[in-house]
Amino acid sequence: MRFLDIDLDRPDFQTLRAAQELIDDNQPILFPGESGILLVMRFSAANRLAFFASAGLTGREGVVLFVGEDFDAANSASYAIPVQMADVVKNRAFHTLIELCDAPLLTRPAEDTREEAAMAHPEVEYAFWPLK
């Protein structure tokens, strides 16, 4: 796993574009969300199944679908996963990433340290980690 540092308040655009391109290519990434590190993947029916299977999940425990500000809230019930918009005040980097992506993003909490994350997610090639 390769770790890339990211400033949550003033994110570097190249780093955000790298995260967006990985998501657009259906690659899972680790990214700092509003309440900790998240496993993030582009939403699709196939990715949803893979996302739940990789975690051994049977329901929707801990999974949130983050959407951009232009998302039509009337569609949220069709996903059968809690739908949420990112708060720009809490984490500008995460909010901007969601706005850059052209699809909703599946997320679930991940480990809090680099070492734990690397061991728990061998399928993830890139992890974006908050600067301290």
Secondary structure by P-SEA (a helix, b strand, c coil): cbbbbbccccccaaaaaaaaaaaaacbbbbbbccccccccccccaaaaaaaaaaacccccccbbbbbccccccccccccccbbbbbbccccaaaaaaaaaccbbbbbbbccccaaaaaaacccccbbbbbcc
